[in-house]
Amino acid sequence: MPKVTVTVPHTLALEEATERARPALEKTVADFEGRDLSLAWTGPAAEFSFKSLAFTIKGRVAVEPAQVTVEVDLPFAAMMFKEKVEKAITKNLTRSFSPQ
């Protein structure tokens, strides 16, 4: 299964960065008209899945001291959306981690 990996740097404390990652992910899911989001956090890492169109999308989030990485497993049939997915994740994470 092809992967989309996006890494965005941040300068926040690990706890605050973890708190900001969730809404960025939720916004990305909403951007793709996703539903049934399942998000299971274990410390600063999470596994997620949701449905969008006819696809089930799964992935992981890893919040580290200087960066956050989102990795999405895209079904082969959804490869036409790969670039759009990368851009949406990058945009939402960058907004979430910019100074407020």
C-alpha positions in Angstrom: 0.0 0.0 0.0 1.5 3.4 -1.0 2.3 5.8 1.8 2.1 9.6 2.1 4.5 11.0 4.7 4.4 14.6 5.8 6.8 16.1 8.4 6.4 19.6 9.7 8.8 21.2 12.1 7.6 23.0 15.3 9.1 24.7 18.3 6.4 23.8 20.8 6.7 21.8 24.0 5.9 18.1 23.2 2.6 18.2 25.2 1.3 21.4 23.4 2.4 20.0 20.0 0.5 16.8 20.7 -2.6 18.8 21.6 -2.4 20.8 18.4 -1.9 17.7 16.2 -5.4 16.4 16.8 -7.4 19.4 15.4 -5.0 19.5 12.4 -5.8 15.9 11.7 -9.6 16.4 12.2 -9.5 19.3 9.8 -7.7 17.2 7.2 -10.3 14.5 7.6 -13.1 17.1 7.2 -11.4 18.5 4.1 -11.8 15.1 2.4 -15.4 14.6 3.6 -14.2 11.9 5.9 -16.4 10.2 8.5 -16.1 7.7 11.3 -12.7 9.0 12.5 -11.0 6.7 15.0 -8.0 8.2 16.7 -6.1 6.3 19.4 -3.4 8.2 21.2 -0.6 6.6 23.1 1.4 9.5 24.5 2.7 11.6 21.6 1.8 9.1 19.0 -1.5 8.0 17.5 -3.0 5.6 15.0 -6.0 6.7 13.0 -8.5 5.5 10.5 -11.5 7.1 8.7 -13.7 6.6 5.7 -13.8 8.9 2.7 -15.8 8.2 -0.4 -15.5 4.4 -0.8 -12.0 4.2 0.8 -10.9 3.4 4.3 -7.8 5.5 5.1 -5.4 4.5 7.9 -2.3 6.1 9.2 -0.1 7.3 12.1 0.9 10.5 13.8 4.2 10.9 15.7 4.8 14.1 17.6 8.5 14.5 18.4 10.3 17.4 20.2 11.1 19.3 17.0 8.7 17.9 14.4 5.4 16.1 13.8 5.1 13.4 11.2 1.9 12.1 9.7 2.0 8.9 7.6 -1.0 7.8 5.7 -1.5 4.5 4.0 -3.4 5.2 0.8 -5.2 2.4 -1.0 -4.0 2.0 -4.6 -7.3 3.1 -5.9 -6.9 6.4 -4.1 -3.4 7.2 -5.5 -4.9 9.9 -7.7 -5.5 11.9 -4.5 -1.9 11.5 -3.2 -0.7 15.1 -4.0 -3.9 16.6 -2.7 -3.6 14.6 0.6 0.0 15.7 1.0 -0.9 19.4 0.5 -3.9 19.2 2.8 -1.9 17.6 5.6 1.0 20.1 5.2 -1.4 23.1 5.2 -3.3 22.0 8.3 -0.3 21.0 10.3 1.6 24.2 9.4 -1.4 26.3 10.5 -1.8 24.3 13.7 1.9 24.7 14.7 2.3 28.3 13.7 2.5 30.9 16.5 -0.9 31.9 17.7 
